Amino acid sequence: MEWYAALGLLLGTIMLLMGIGMPVALAFLAANIVGAWIFMGGEAGITQLLNNGFGSLTSFALVPIPLFLLMGEIFFFTGLGARMFNAIDKLLGRLPGRLAYVTVIGGTGFSTLSGSSMGSTALLGSLMVPEMNARGYKTHMSVGPILGTGGLAIIIPPSALAVLLATLAQIDVGALLIAGIIPGLILACLYIGLIWVQTRMDPSAAPAYEVEELGLGEKLKLILRDVVPMLSVMVLTIFGMIGGLFTPSEAAAFGALGVLILAVIYRGLTWDSMKKSIVGALKVTLMAYLIVFGSATFSQLLAFSGASRGLIDWATGYELAPIAMLLVMFGVLLVLGMFMEQISMMLLTVPIFFPLAASLGFDPVWFGLIMLLALEISFTTPPFGLLLFVMKGVAPPQTTMREIYTAAMPFIGCSLLLVALLILFPGLALWLPGR
């Protein structure tokens, strides 16, 4: 069978099964079984494929995923996240647009740990938008920062999604996590600068209102009690990896233990909160492991059928410049993001894109970071980006899709500017990992 026929058969089966409502992971598993029967010799091929898939789940690189997720769930359900949100809110005082800044700063911390952009958007939308609307904020100032936090959350460590991508692509997990620090800080500065410009151009977009003035002593108390302890767990986790003190798995374990200790100290740890945290982390972990299983077997089928090599030869045969090919892959991700969830997109594209990127001479960690940003941008790309509809679902009923599109565009522009900077200056991503 020609490579394009094999690729069409595998992808067509997956899309058909997804179209009739089968869960993504199961659709890939079913398509892989069909492919193994055809390309690997029937029953013996299926047995071999399943053995290889189970082998992929024994990778030590997968350990950070459940631990980072548990860290985020405890952070949320024990009230530690709410403490940090409220403290940042009070510390900013009468700063114009302060609730927008709170959303970016606090939302990034939560979204990074949760690993779910859709869940984070739903949570922040239901919590922050009504409050901002009650304070007279215009729609673009209340909705835009929430849609923008995903771009930060996906690349600033610890990020469960980055761990999953690195595992699927078989690249250094720690290097990919560390590579996101400088670009993440740049993107945060771009967001903060954007909010500052928006409030200066239209002060009525985020009207000031009276808040309780805090003295220096009260501010220091808030910082030391409700901000520093929470941030210290994340900072020590990150710098432990940078300094080589922790592997990513050890860093994840340290972070989960640190948040658990804080929950005990602040008396937020109850049987109910612990149960909810464990169940929440377990649900996402099981889904992630099914994704890894499906991706590993899918990659092997693509290689065994000749589809991977054929696609790479076809793509490189056009003699496009590597950057042009990168933009093509970027565009494919933007389109897919209008219809698919991030993990589903990774499952579909990683086995194809990373071998192609390697053939073009791209550093895999740098390309992984570009891909993470593409995944997040695609989620907010009009007209069908999934986060736009999540936001519509939790925003006040009078909010129109046009207003949501308009609010998202400046933050998409910031993310695209970061992608351009990473292409022009790869060292922004590769300097800290030492690549």
C-alpha positions in Angstrom: 0.0 0.0 0.0 1.3 3.5 -0.9 2.2 5.7 2.0 -0.6 8.2 1.4 -3.2 5.4 1.3 -1.9 4.1 4.6 -1.9 7.5 6.2 -5.4 8.2 4.8 -6.7 4.9 6.1 -5.4 5.5 9.6 -6.5 9.2 9.8 -9.8 8.5 8.1 -10.7 5.8 10.6 -9.8 8.0 13.5 -11.8 11.0 12.2 -14.8 8.7 11.4 -14.9 7.2 14.9 -14.5 10.6 16.5 -17.3 11.9 14.2 -19.7 9.3 15.5 -19.0 10.3 19.1 -16.3 7.8 20.2 -13.9 9.3 22.8 -10.6 10.4 21.3 -8.4 7.9 23.1 -10.6 5.0 22.2 -10.9 6.1 18.6 -7.1 6.0 18.3 -6.9 2.6 19.9 -9.6 1.2 17.6 -7.8 2.7 14.5 -4.5 1.3 15.7 -6.0 -2.2 16.0 -7.3 -1.9 12.5 -4.0 -0.7 11.2 -2.1 -3.4 13.1 -4.3 -6.1 11.5 -3.7 -4.7 8.0 0.0 -3.7 8.2 1.5 -6.0 10.9 0.1 -9.4 10.1 -3.3 -9.8 11.8 -3.6 -11.2 15.3 0.1 -11.4 15.9 0.6 -7.8 14.9 -2.2 -6.6 17.3 -0.5 -8.5 20.1 2.8 -7.0 19.4 1.3 -3.5 19.1 -0.5 -3.8 22.4 2.7 -5.0 24.1 4.6 -2.1 22.8 1.8 0.3 23.9 1.9 -1.1 27.5 5.6 -0.7 27.5 5.3 3.0 26.7 3.3 3.4 30.0 6.2 2.2 32.1 8.3 5.3 31.2 9.6 7.1 34.3 9.0 10.4 32.3 5.3 10.0 32.9 5.6 10.3 36.7 5.4 14.2 36.8 1.9 14.2 35.2 -0.2 12.9 38.1 2.0 14.7 40.7 1.7 18.1 38.9 -2.0 17.5 38.5 -2.4 16.6 42.2 -0.4 19.7 43.1 -2.9 21.9 41.2 -6.0 20.1 42.5 -4.9 20.5 46.2 -4.0 24.1 45.5 -7.5 24.8 44.3 -9.7 22.6 46.6 -8.0 23.5 49.8 -8.5 27.3 49.2 -4.8 28.1 48.8 -5.5 29.5 45.3 -8.3 31.7 46.6 -6.0 33.0 49.3 -3.4 34.1 46.7 -6.1 35.6 44.4 -7.5 37.7 47.3 -4.1 38.8 48.5 -3.0 40.0 45.0 -6.3 41.8 44.6 -5.8 43.8 47.9 -2.1 44.5 47.2 -2.9 46.2 43.8 -5.1 48.8 45.5 -6.6 51.4 43.2 -4.5 50.4 40.2 -6.6 51.0 37.1 -7.7 47.6 35.7 -6.4 45.8 38.7 -8.9 42.9 38.4 -7.5 42.3 34.9 -4.0 42.1 36.4 -5.2 39.8 39.1 -6.7 37.5 36.5 -3.4 37.3 34.5 -1.2 36.8 37.6 -3.5 34.5 39.7 -5.0 32.7 36.7 -1.6 31.8 35.3 -0.7 30.2 38.6 -3.8 28.1 38.7 -3.9 27.2 35.0 -0.3 26.1 35.0 -1.0 23.6 37.7 -4.4 22.4 36.5 -3.2 21.5 33.0 -6.6 22.2 31.5 -7.1 25.4 29.6 -10.8 24.7 29.2 -11.3 24.0 32.9 -9.3 27.1 33.9 -11.2 29.3 31.5 -14.6 28.1 32.8 -13.5 28.6 36.4 -12.0 32.1 35.9 -14.9 33.1 33.7 -17.5 32.2 36.3 -15.5 33.8 39.2 -13.9 37.0 37.7 -16.2 38.1 34.8 -19.3 38.8 37.1 -17.1 40.7 39.5 -15.5 42.8 36.8 -18.9 43.5 35.1 -20.3 44.6 38.5 -17.3 47.1 38.7 -18.1 48.5 35.3 -15.4 46.8 33.3 -16.0 46.7 29.5 -16.2 43.2 28.0 -12.8 43.3 26.3 -11.2 44.1 29.7 -13.0 41.3 31.6 -12.9 38.5 29.0 -9.6 39.2 27.2 -7.2 38.5 30.1 -9.0 35.2 30.9 -8.5 34.0 27.4 -4.9 35.2 27.4 -3.9 33.4 30.6 -3.8 30.0 28.7 -0.8 31.1 26.7 1.1 31.7 29.9 -0.1 28.7 31.7 0.9 26.3 29.0 4.6 27.2 28.9 5.5 28.4 32.4 6.5 25.4 34.5 5.2 23.3 36.1 3.0 22.5 33.2 1.4 19.1 33.0 0.7 19.6 29.3 4.3 20.3 28.6 5.3 17.1 30.4 2.8 15.2 28.3 4.0 16.7 25.0 7.6 15.9 25.9 6.7 12.3 26.7 4.8 11.8 23.5 7.6 13.4 21.5 10.3 11.5 23.4 12.3 14.6 24.2 13.8 15.8 27.5 11.0 16.7 29.9 13.1 18.9 32.1 14.6 20.8 29.2 11.1 21.6 27.8 9.9 22.7 31.2 12.9 25.0 31.8 12.8 26.3 28.2 9.4 27.9 28.9 10.6 30.2 31.7 12.1 33.1 29.8 9.4 33.1 27.0 6.7 32.8 29.7 8.1 35.9 31.5 8.2 37.8 28.2 4.6 36.9 27.4 3.6 37.9 30.9 5.2 41.3 30.4 3.5 41.6 27.0 0.1 40.9 28.6 0.7 43.4 31.4 1.9 46.0 29.0 -1.2 45.4 26.8 -3.6 45.8 29.8 -1.7 49.0 30.8 -2.1 50.4 27.2 -5.8 49.5 27.1 -6.5 51.3 30.4 -4.6 54.3 29.3 -6.3 54.5 25.9 -9.8 54.1 27.4 -9.9 54.7 31.2 -13.6 54.0 31.2 -12.9 50.4 30.1 -11.8 49.6 33.7 -13.0 52.4 36.0 -11.3 52.9 39.3 -13.3 52.4 42.5 -12.7 52.9 46.1 -10.9 50.1 48.0 -9.6 49.8 51.5 -6.1 51.4 51.7 -3.6 49.1 53.4 -0.6 50.2 55.4 2.9 49.0 54.7 2.7 46.6 57.6 -0.6 45.1 56.4 0.8 44.7 52.9 3.9 42.9 54.1 1.7 40.6 56.2 -0.4 39.7 53.2 2.7 39.1 51.1 4.4 36.9 53.7 1.2 35.0 54.7 -0.7 34.5 51.5 1.6 35.0 48.5 5.2 34.0 49.4 4.4 30.5 50.7 2.4 29.6 47.6 4.9 31.1 45.2 7.8 29.6 47.0 6.7 26.0 46.2 6.6 26.8 42.5 9.9 28.8 42.5 11.8 26.1 44.4 10.3 23.4 42.1 11.5 25.4 39.0 14.9 26.4 40.3 15.5 22.9 41.6 15.2 21.6 38.1 17.4 24.4 36.7 20.1 23.8 39.2 20.1 20.1 38.7 18.9 19.4 42.2 15.7 17.6 41.1 14.7 15.6 38.1 11.3 16.6 36.8 9.7 13.6 38.6 11.4 14.6 41.9 10.4 18.2 41.4 6.8 17.2 40.8 6.9 15.1 44.0 8.4 18.0 46.0 5.8 20.4 44.6 2.9 18.2 45.6 4.3 17.6 49.0 4.9 21.3 49.5 1.4 22.2 48.6 0.1 19.5 50.9 2.1 20.8 53.8 0.8 24.3 53.2 -2.8 23.0 53.1 -2.2 21.5 56.5 -0.6 24.7 57.9 -3.5 26.8 56.6 -6.1 24.3 57.9 -7.6 23.8 54.5 -6.9 20.1 54.2 -10.1 18.1 54.9 -11.2 14.6 53.9 -13.5 16.2 51.3 -10.9 18.4 49.8 -8.4 15.6 49.6 -10.9 13.3 48.0 -11.8 15.9 45.4 -8.2 16.6 44.7 -7.3 12.9 44.2 -10.3 12.1 42.1 -9.7 15.2 39.9 -6.1 14.4 39.4 -6.9 10.7 38.7 -9.4 11.5 36.0 -7.0 13.6 34.0 -4.1 11.2 34.6 -6.1 8.2 33.3 -7.0 10.2 30.2 -3.4 11.3 29.7 -2.1 7.7 30.0 -4.7 6.5 27.4 -3.4 9.2 25.2 0.2 8.1 25.6 -0.8 4.5 24.9 -2.6 5.5 21.7 0.1 7.9 20.5 2.9 5.3 21.0 1.1 2.7 19.0 0.0 5.2 16.4 3.6 6.3 15.9 4.8 2.7 15.4 2.1 2.1 12.9 3.0 5.2 10.9 6.6 4.1 10.8 5.8 0.4 10.1 3.4 1.3 7.2 5.9 3.7 5.7 3.5 6.7 6.1 6.0 8.7 8.3 8.9 8.4 5.8 6.6 9.0 2.8 5.1 12.1 4.4 8.6 13.5 5.3 9.9 12.8 1.8 6.8 14.4 0.2 7.0 17.5 2.5 10.7 18.0 2.0 10.5 17.4 -1.7 8.9 20.8 -2.3 12.2 22.4 -1.2 10.4 24.9 1.0 12.6 26.8 3.4 12.5 25.3 6.9 10.7 28.3 8.3 8.0 28.1 5.6 7.4 24.5 6.6 7.3 25.5 10.2 4.6 28.1 9.3 2.6 25.4 7.5 2.7 23.1 10.6 1.7 26.1 12.7 -1.2 26.8 10.4 -2.4 23.2 10.6 -2.5 23.4 14.4 -4.5 26.7 14.3 -7.1 25.0 12.1 -7.3 21.8 14.2 -7.7 23.9 17.4 -11.0 25.1 16.1 -12.4 21.6 16.4 -10.3 19.6 18.7 -9.0 19.7 22.3 -5.3 20.2 22.9 -4.5 16.6 24.0 -6.4 15.2 21.0 -4.3 17.5 18.7 -1.1 16.4 20.2 -2.1 12.7 19.7 -2.8 13.4 16.1 0.1 15.6 15.1 3.1 14.7 17.4 3.9 11.5 15.5 4.0 13.4 12.2 5.3 16.8 13.1 8.3 15.9 15.3 10.0 13.6 12.8 9.4 16.2 10.1 10.9 18.9 12.4 13.9 16.7 13.0 14.4 16.3 9.3 14.4 20.1 8.9 17.1 20.5 11.5 14.9 22.1 14.3 16.0 21.6 17.9 13.2 19.4 19.4 12.9 21.4 22.6 12.6 24.7 20.7 10.0 23.1 18.3 8.1 21.7 21.3 7.8 25.1 22.8 6.6 26.5 19.5 4.1 23.7 19.2 2.8 24.4 22.8 2.2 28.0 21.9 0.4 27.0 18.6 -1.8 24.7 20.6 -2.9 27.4 22.9 -3.3 30.1 20.3 -5.5 27.8 18.2 -7.9 27.4 21.2 -8.7 31.1 21.0 -8.6 31.6 17.2 -11.9 33.0 15.8 -14.4 31.9 14.7 -14.4 28.4 16.1 -11.7 28.3 18.8 -13.1 26.1 21.6 -12.2 28.5 24.5 -14.3 31.2 22.8 -17.4 29.0 23.2 -16.4 28.0 26.8 -16.2 31.7 27.6 -19.6 32.3 26.0 -21.0 29.6 28.2 -19.9 31.2 31.5 -20.0 34.9 30.5 -23.2 36.9 31.2 -26.0 36.2 28.8 -25.8 39.6 27.1 -22.2 39.0 26.0 -22.0 38.4 22.2 -19.5 36.2 20.3 -18.3 39.3 18.5 -17.3 40.9 21.8 -15.5 37.7 22.8 -13.7 37.6 19.4 -12.6 41.2 19.8 -11.4 40.7 23.3 -9.3 37.7 22.3 -7.5 39.3 19.3 -5.0 41.6 21.2 -3.9 38.6 23.4 -3.5 36.4 20.4 -1.3 39.1 18.9 0.9 39.0 22.0 1.3 35.3 21.7 2.1 35.5 17.9 4.7 38.2 18.7 6.3 35.8 21.1 6.4 33.1 18.5 8.1 35.5 16.1 10.7 36.4 18.8 11.4 32.7 19.4 11.9 32.1 15.6 14.2 35.1 15.4 16.0 34.5 18.7 15.9 30.7 19.5 18.3 31.4 22.4 15.3 32.8 24.4 14.1 29.2 24.7 17.4 27.3 24.6 19.7 29.3 26.8 18.4 28.1 30.2 18.3 24.4 29.2 21.9 24.8 27.9 21.2 23.5 24.4 
